[in-house]
Amino acid sequence: MTIPRTICLGFLAMITVGTFLLILPFSTQDGTWTDPITALFTATSAVCVTGLAVVDTGSYFSGVGQFFVLALFQLGGLGYMTTTTFMLLLVRRKFNLRHKIAIQQAFDRPGLEKSSFVIRSIIATALIFELTGFFLLLLVFVPDQGWNQGLWLALFHSVSAWNNAGFSLFSDSLMGYQSSIGLIMIISGLIVLGGIGQPVIFELYLWLRDRFQYKHEKLTFSLNFKVVTSTTLFLLILGTIAFFFVEVNNANILGNLSFRDKLLNAWFQSVTTRTAGFNTIDIGKMTAAGLFMTIAFMFIGASPGGTGGGMKTTTFRVLANCTKAILQGKEEVYLYQRQVPLNLILKATAVLVGSVTTVIISTILIAITDPQVPFIQLLFEVVSAFATVGLSTGITASLSALGKLILVATMFIGRVGIIAFMATLLGDPRPSHIRYPEENLLVG
């Protein structure tokens, strides 16, 4: 039982339990049993913090069922290793070497020390920002919905946004609030902070603490921090500008909005495309250019250590700098005056190849099971599932049972990570001491 297999089986266990709970009659509004495929799809989408849905979460599930969905994407956002390790801390069990190695591999840490501190800080960070989002969203939902409904809406959407889950209790997601600058900025902040990951947030906290305490030896930001923050900022700005100009004349999207609301919704679309899944516009009415651009941003996704999926910003940046190095005739890849190790370049390449292969296979299979779906919508749905985004053009519920099961498998692979999934199938790598002679071949 390798670490990747433990993680994959842990996610499968959470999905199985969630499916069983959502099938039961008390989880639905009308008190009937839920269709097993519907329950499986919803549980997988929640645990994999995707947000794709075959039924309207707010009207189909009862309050108990909605709570189960919230619990599933909270556990899924934290991750299996975080959840199980935190349970060990609660019962005061000490970590053995296997636990420490599992945490190291799950969070890609350089060492084994301070494992319990890592878990505590992840839990604390999530609770702090979710509670902050909850209190801020009360100012938006309570005046509109009253205290009883407003409290539940604020809690549900705060947890969903922080975990980049994309689940909403409104049938049209957040389209009813497309002119609410308060809601859009609160949800956007939770999505971005949840997506960049706890290591980056904690590093920023340490830097601010040193600044306020006037320490002479101030923290130097790590390469991971610099790459994640700069790439995230670049993609957010680029996405806002691109969505604004592509959809500004589309009367069904931005065309009939004021200039302020056009910028506001272009910004939110740029944010939510990065694995969040909320929408303030009708995705199905976007232009072909807008849909394909959304696919590209979804495929890149969030950052390592965050609650989002996708290829990851760091993978994108490493591959981009590899291309830059080749164009400049260099044999080494540099990021912020630091040389990128060869093993990271190989890992980034493997992630790209594995991700593209998964998307291609899933798209072909659903094209066979549901040939009536237009290709651009089919590709959009598959990339949204793999990158655990949750945006949809509205075809999810109309897919065949086999098509839905393929999306379930795609969401699962995207959540556990393509490298971990392949390691689960192949087992631990076996190092070889054999070295073969080099020989050139034509590439490109």
KEPA-584614 format. One record per residue (C-alpha): residue number from 1; residue in three letters; z negated, x negated, y negated. Coordinates in steps of 0.1 Angstrom, whole numbers. Layout:
[NUM; ALA; [Z; X; Y]] ...
//
This chain:
[1; MET; [0; 0; 0]] [2; THR; [13; -19; -30]] [3; ILE; [3; -13; -66]] [4; PRO; [36; 5; -75]] [5; ARG; [33; 27; -44]] [6; THR; [-3; 35; -54]] [7; ILE; [9; 46; -89]] [8; CYS; [39; 66; -76]] [9; LEU; [17; 84; -50]] [10; GLY; [-9; 90; -77]] [11; PHE; [16; 108; -99]] [12; LEU; [29; 127; -69]] [13; ALA; [-6; 138; -61]] [14; MET; [-11; 151; -97]] [15; ILE; [22; 170; -95]] [16; THR; [13; 185; -62]] [17; VAL; [-21; 198; -74]] [18; GLY; [-5; 210; -107]] [19; THR; [22; 229; -87]] [20; PHE; [-4; 246; -66]] [21; LEU; [-25; 257; -96]] [22; LEU; [5; 270; -115]] [23; ILE; [17; 290; -85]] [24; LEU; [-16; 311; -84]] [25; PRO; [-15; 346; -99]] [26; PHE; [-42; 339; -125]] [27; SER; [-19; 313; -141]] [28; THR; [7; 339; -152]] [29; GLN; [5; 366; -179]] [30; ASP; [15; 394; -155]] [31; GLY; [-7; 382; -126]] [32; THR; [21; 376; -101]] [33; TRP; [28; 345; -80]] [34; THR; [49; 319; -97]] [35; ASP; [82; 309; -80]] [36; PRO; [75; 275; -63]] [37; ILE; [105; 258; -79]] [38; THR; [93; 270; -114]] [39; ALA; [58; 258; -107]] [40; LEU; [70; 224; -94]] [41; PHE; [94; 220; -123]] [42; THR; [67; 228; -149]] [43; ALA; [41; 206; -132]] [44; THR; [65; 177; -130]] [45; SER; [76; 181; -166]] [46; ALA; [39; 182; -177]] [47; VAL; [27; 153; -157]] [48; CYS; [58; 133; -167]] [49; VAL; [52; 143; -203]] [50; THR; [88; 155; -206]] [51; GLY; [86; 190; -220]] [52; LEU; [117; 205; -203]] [53; ALA; [109; 241; -192]] [54; VAL; [125; 268; -171]] [55; VAL; [102; 295; -185]] [56; ASP; [86; 301; -219]] [57; THR; [52; 284; -217]] [58; GLY; [36; 306; -243]] [59; SER; [47; 340; -229]] [60; TYR; [50; 333; -191]] [61; PHE; [17; 315; -185]] [62; SER; [-17; 330; -191]] [63; GLY; [-44; 312; -211]] [64; VAL; [-56; 296; -178]] [65; GLY; [-21; 286; -169]] [66; GLN; [-16; 271; -204]] [67; PHE; [-48; 251; -200]] [68; PHE; [-35; 238; -167]] [69; VAL; [-3; 227; -184]] [70; LEU; [-23; 210; -212]] [71; ALA; [-45; 192; -186]] [72; LEU; [-15; 180; -167]] [73; PHE; [3; 164; -197]] [74; GLN; [-30; 149; -209]] [75; LEU; [-35; 132; -175]] [76; GLY; [2; 123; -173]] [77; GLY; [1; 108; -208]] [78; LEU; [-29; 87; -199]] [79; GLY; [-13; 76; -167]] [80; TYR; [-26; 76; -131]] [81; MET; [-42; 42; -133]] [82; THR; [-60; 50; -166]] [83; THR; [-73; 83; -152]] [84; THR; [-85; 69; -119]] [85; THR; [-101; 38; -134]] [86; PHE; [-119; 60; -160]] [87; MET; [-133; 81; -132]] [88; LEU; [-146; 49; -116]] [89; LEU; [-163; 40; -149]] [90; LEU; [-179; 75; -151]] [91; VAL; [-195; 71; -116]] [92; ARG; [-205; 35; -126]] [93; ARG; [-186; 18; -98]] [94; LYS; [-176; -18; -104]] [95; PHE; [-140; -30; -104]] [96; ASN; [-130; -51; -75]] [97; LEU; [-101; -76; -76]] [98; ARG; [-76; -50; -65]] [99; HIS; [-85; -27; -94]] [100; LYS; [-82; -55; -119]] [101; ILE; [-48; -65; -105]] [102; ALA; [-37; -29; -106]] [103; ILE; [-46; -26; -143]] [104; GLN; [-29; -58; -150]] [105; GLN; [3; -47; -134]] [106; ALA; [2; -11; -148]] [107; PHE; [-3; -23; -184]] [108; ASP; [16; -55; -181]] [109; ARG; [-14; -76; -192]] [110; PRO; [-14; -114; -191]] [111; GLY; [-49; -117; -175]] [112; LEU; [-75; -98; -155]] [113; GLU; [-104; -100; -179]] [114; LYS; [-118; -71; -199]] [115; SER; [-102; -45; -176]] [116; SER; [-129; -19; -182]] [117; PHE; [-127; -24; -220]] [118; VAL; [-89; -17; -219]] [119; ILE; [-95; 16; -202]] [120; ARG; [-122; 26; -225]] [121; SER; [-102; 17; -256]] [122; ILE; [-72; 37; -243]] [123; ILE; [-93; 68; -237]] [124; ALA; [-111; 64; -271]] [125; THR; [-78; 60; -290]] [126; ALA; [-63; 91; -274]] [127; LEU; [-94; 112; -282]] [128; ILE; [-97; 100; -318]] [129; PHE; [-61; 108; -327]] [130; GLU; [-59; 140; -307]] [131; LEU; [-91; 153; -325]] [132; THR; [-77; 141; -359]] [133; GLY; [-45; 160; -352]] [134; PHE; [-64; 190; -340]] [135; PHE; [-84; 193; -373]] [136; LEU; [-53; 187; -394]] [137; LEU; [-33; 213; -376]] [138; LEU; [-60; 239; -381]] [139; LEU; [-50; 238; -418]] [140; VAL; [-15; 249; -407]] [141; PHE; [-21; 274; -378]] [142; VAL; [-53; 292; -389]] [143; PRO; [-39; 307; -421]] [144; ASP; [-9; 320; -401]] [145; GLN; [-24; 329; -367]] [146; GLY; [-61; 335; -374]] [147; TRP; [-90; 315; -360]] [148; ASN; [-89; 324; -323]] [149; GLN; [-52; 317; -318]] [150; GLY; [-51; 290; -345]] [151; LEU; [-77; 269; -327]] [152; TRP; [-58; 270; -294]] [153; LEU; [-25; 263; -310]] [154; ALA; [-39; 234; -329]] [155; LEU; [-55; 218; -298]] [156; PHE; [-24; 224; -276]] [157; HIS; [1; 210; -300]] [158; SER; [-21; 181; -310]] [159; VAL; [-25; 169; -274]] [160; SER; [11; 176; -267]] [161; ALA; [23; 156; -297]] [162; TRP; [1; 126; -290]] [163; ASN; [12; 125; -254]] [164; ASN; [49; 129; -264]] [165; ALA; [49; 159; -241]] [166; GLY; [70; 183; -262]] [167; PHE; [54; 215; -248]] [168; SER; [50; 242; -274]] [169; LEU; [35; 277; -272]] [170; PHE; [62; 291; -294]] [171; SER; [94; 303; -278]] [172; ASP; [115; 284; -303]] [173; SER; [93; 253; -303]] [174; LEU; [86; 245; -340]] [175; MET; [117; 261; -356]] [176; GLY; [95; 286; -373]] [177; TYR; [79; 257; -392]] [178; GLN; [110; 237; -402]] [179; SER; [100; 240; -439]] [180; SER; [63; 231; -434]] [181; ILE; [60; 196; -446]] [182; GLY; [23; 196; -434]] [183; LEU; [31; 204; -398]] [184; ILE; [61; 182; -396]] [185; MET; [43; 151; -409]] [186; ILE; [12; 157; -387]] [187; ILE; [33; 162; -356]] [188; SER; [55; 132; -365]] [189; GLY; [25; 110; -370]] [190; LEU; [10; 119; -337]] [191; ILE; [44; 113; -319]] [192; VAL; [50; 79; -335]] [193; LEU; [15; 66; -329]] [194; GLY; [14; 79; -294]] [195; GLY; [48; 64; -287]] [196; ILE; [41; 29; -300]] [197; GLY; [12; 25; -276]] [198; GLN; [-25; 17; -277]] [199; PRO; [-21; -22; -277]] [200; VAL; [-2; -20; -310]] [201; ILE; [-27; 4; -325]] [202; PHE; [-57; -17; -314]] [203; GLU; [-41; -48; -328]] [204; LEU; [-35; -31; -361]] [205; TYR; [-71; -20; -361]] [206; LEU; [-84; -56; -356]] [207; TRP; [-61; -68; -384]] [208; LEU; [-75; -42; -408]] [209; ARG; [-110; -49; -398]] [210; ASP; [-106; -86; -405]] [211; ARG; [-91; -78; -439]] [212; PHE; [-119; -55; -449]] [213; GLN; [-146; -79; -437]] [214; TYR; [-129; -108; -456]] [215; LYS; [-128; -131; -426]] [216; HIS; [-113; -165; -432]] [217; GLU; [-96; -165; -398]] [218; LYS; [-74; -135; -398]] [219; LEU; [-57; -121; -368]] [220; THR; [-21; -132; -362]] [221; PHE; [1; -104; -349]] [222; SER; [15; -109; -314]] [223; LEU; [52; -109; -307]] [224; ASN; [48; -75; -289]] [225; PHE; [34; -60; -321]] [226; LYS; [62; -74; -343]] [227; VAL; [90; -63; -320]] [228; VAL; [75; -28; -314]] [229; THR; [68; -20; -350]] [230; SER; [100; -34; -365]] [231; THR; [122; -19; -339]] [232; THR; [105; 15; -341]] [233; LEU; [108; 15; -379]] [234; PHE; [144; 5; -378]] [235; LEU; [153; 33; -353]] [236; LEU; [134; 59; -372]] [237; ILE; [152; 51; -405]] [238; LEU; [185; 47; -388]] [239; GLY; [181; 80; -370]] [240; THR; [171; 99; -401]] [241; ILE; [201; 87; -420]] [242; ALA; [225; 93; -391]] [243; PHE; [213; 128; -383]] [244; PHE; [214; 137; -420]] [245; PHE; [250; 127; -425]] [246; VAL; [262; 140; -391]] [247; GLU; [247; 175; -394]] [248; VAL; [245; 180; -432]] [249; ASN; [276; 202; -432]] [250; ASN; [267; 221; -400]] [251; ALA; [256; 255; -412]] [252; ASN; [237; 261; -379]] [253; ILE; [215; 230; -383]] [254; LEU; [210; 215; -418]] [255; GLY; [238; 231; -439]] [256; ASN; [218; 261; -452]] [257; LEU; [186; 242; -459]] [258; SER; [174; 228; -493]] [259; PHE; [179; 191; -498]] [260; ARG; [141; 185; -492]] [261; ASP; [143; 204; -459]] [262; LYS; [174; 186; -449]] [263; LEU; [157; 153; -452]] [264; LEU; [125; 166; -436]] [265; ASN; [143; 179; -405]] [266; ALA; [166; 149; -402]] [267; TRP; [134; 128; -402]] [268; PHE; [117; 150; -376]] [269; GLN; [148; 150; -354]] [270; SER; [148; 111; -355]] [271; VAL; [111; 111; -345]] [272; THR; [112; 137; -318]] [273; THR; [143; 123; -302]] [274; ARG; [122; 93; -293]] [275; THR; [107; 111; -262]] [276; ALA; [87; 138; -280]] [277; GLY; [107; 169; -272]] [278; PHE; [97; 192; -301]] [279; ASN; [125; 206; -322]] [280; THR; [128; 223; -356]] [281; ILE; [165; 229; -352]] [282; ASP; [186; 246; -325]] [283; ILE; [197; 217; -304]] [284; GLY; [224; 238; -286]] [285; LYS; [242; 243; -320]] [286; MET; [245; 206; -329]] [287; THR; [279; 189; -332]] [288; ALA; [292; 168; -303]] [289; ALA; [286; 137; -325]] [290; GLY; [250; 148; -331]] [291; LEU; [244; 155; -294]] [292; PHE; [258; 121; -283]] [293; MET; [238; 103; -310]] [294; THR; [207; 121; -297]] [295; ILE; [215; 109; -262]] [296; ALA; [216; 73; -274]] [297; PHE; [183; 75; -292]] [298; MET; [167; 93; -262]] [299; PHE; [179; 66; -238]] [300; ILE; [162; 39; -259]] [301; GLY; [129; 59; -260]] [302; ALA; [94; 48; -270]] [303; SER; [75; 16; -266]] [304; PRO; [57; 0; -236]] [305; GLY; [21; 11; -234]] [306; GLY; [29; 43; -252]] [307; THR; [30; 79; -239]] [308; GLY; [68; 81; -241]] [309; GLY; [96; 71; -217]] [310; GLY; [131; 58; -220]] [311; MET; [144; 22; -217]] [312; LYS; [118; 12; -243]] [313; THR; [122; -4; -277]] [314; THR; [113; -39; -265]] [315; THR; [140; -38; -238]] [316; PHE; [165; -27; -263]] [317; ARG; [155; -55; -287]] [318; VAL; [156; -82; -260]] [319; LEU; [190; -72; -249]] [320; ALA; [202; -70; -285]] [321; ASN; [190; -105; -292]] [322; CYS; [206; -117; -259]] [323; THR; [239; -104; -273]] [324; LYS; [232; -121; -307]] [325; ALA; [225; -154; -289]] [326; ILE; [258; -153; -270]] [327; LEU; [277; -145; -302]] [328; GLN; [260; -175; -319]] [329; GLY; [268; -198; -290]] [330; LYS; [231; -203; -281]] [331; GLU; [216; -207; -247]] [332; GLU; [181; -195; -256]] [333; VAL; [170; -161; -269]] [334; TYR; [146; -160; -298]] [335; LEU; [125; -133; -314]] [336; TYR; [104; -141; -345]] [337; GLN; [106; -179; -339]] [338; ARG; [95; -175; -303]] [339; GLN; [117; -181; -272]] [340; VAL; [120; -152; -248]] [341; PRO; [112; -163; -212]] [342; LEU; [140; -160; -187]] [343; ASN; [120; -136; -165]] [344; LEU; [117; -111; -194]] [345; ILE; [155; -113; -200]] [346; LEU; [161; -106; -163]] [347; LYS; [136; -77; -163]] [348; ALA; [152; -62; -194]] [349; THR; [186; -64; -177]] [350; ALA; [172; -48; -145]] [351; VAL; [157; -20; -165]] [352; LEU; [190; -13; -183]] [353; VAL; [211; -14; -150]] [354; GLY; [185; 7; -132]] [355; SER; [183; 33; -160]] [356; VAL; [221; 36; -163]] [357; THR; [225; 39; -126]] [358; THR; [198; 67; -124]] [359; VAL; [215; 86; -152]] [360; ILE; [249; 83; -136]] [361; ILE; [238; 94; -101]] [362; SER; [218; 124; -115]] [363; THR; [247; 135; -137]] [364; ILE; [271; 133; -108]] [365; LEU; [248; 153; -85]] [366; ILE; [241; 181; -110]] [367; ALA; [278; 182; -119]] [368; ILE; [284; 190; -82]] [369; THR; [256; 216; -79]] [370; ASP; [264; 232; -113]] [371; PRO; [301; 226; -121]] [372; GLN; [301; 253; -148]] [373; VAL; [279; 233; -172]] [374; PRO; [298; 214; -199]] [375; PHE; [296; 176; -195]] [376; ILE; [280; 168; -228]] [377; GLN; [252; 193; -222]] [378; LEU; [248; 181; -186]] [379; LEU; [245; 144; -197]] [380; PHE; [221; 155; -225]] [381; GLU; [199; 172; -200]] [382; VAL; [198; 143; -176]] [383; VAL; [190; 117; -202]] [384; SER; [164; 140; -217]] [385; ALA; [148; 142; -182]] [386; PHE; [150; 105; -174]] [387; ALA; [137; 94; -208]] [388; THR; [109; 121; -206]] [389; VAL; [120; 136; -239]] [390; GLY; [122; 173; -232]] [391; LEU; [149; 183; -257]] [392; SER; [175; 207; -243]] [393; THR; [206; 225; -253]] [394; GLY; [193; 256; -235]] [395; ILE; [208; 252; -200]] [396; THR; [176; 242; -181]] [397; ALA; [167; 277; -169]] [398; SER; [202; 285; -159]] [399; LEU; [206; 255; -135]] [400; SER; [207; 261; -98]] [401; ALA; [177; 254; -76]] [402; LEU; [192; 221; -65]] [403; GLY; [200; 212; -101]] [404; LYS; [164; 218; -111]] [405; LEU; [151; 197; -81]] [406; ILE; [174; 168; -92]] [407; LEU; [160; 170; -127]] [408; VAL; [125; 169; -111]] [409; ALA; [133; 137; -93]] [410; THR; [149; 123; -125]] [411; MET; [118; 131; -146]] [412; PHE; [96; 114; -119]] [413; ILE; [116; 82; -118]] [414; GLY; [116; 81; -156]] [415; ARG; [79; 85; -159]] [416; VAL; [68; 59; -133]] [417; GLY; [95; 35; -145]] [418; ILE; [126; 23; -128]] [419; ILE; [111; -11; -119]] [420; ALA; [80; 5; -103]] [421; PHE; [101; 31; -85]] [422; MET; [123; 4; -70]] [423; ALA; [93; -17; -61]] [424; THR; [79; 13; -43]] [425; LEU; [110; 16; -22]] [426; LEU; [115; -21; -15]] [427; GLY; [79; -33; -13]] [428; ASP; [65; -65; -28]] [429; PRO; [91; -92; -36]] [430; ARG; [91; -122; -13]] [431; PRO; [95; -155; -32]] [432; SER; [120; -179; -17]] [433; HIS; [121; -217; -20]] [434; ILE; [158; -219; -12]] [435; ARG; [179; -230; -42]] [436; TYR; [217; -227; -42]] [437; PRO; [243; -247; -62]] [438; GLU; [255; -232; -94]] [439; GLU; [291; -221; -100]] [440; ASN; [308; -204; -129]] [441; LEU; [327; -171; -128]] [442; LEU; [345; -150; -154]] [443; VAL; [323; -125; -172]] [444; GLY; [333; -101; -200]] 
//
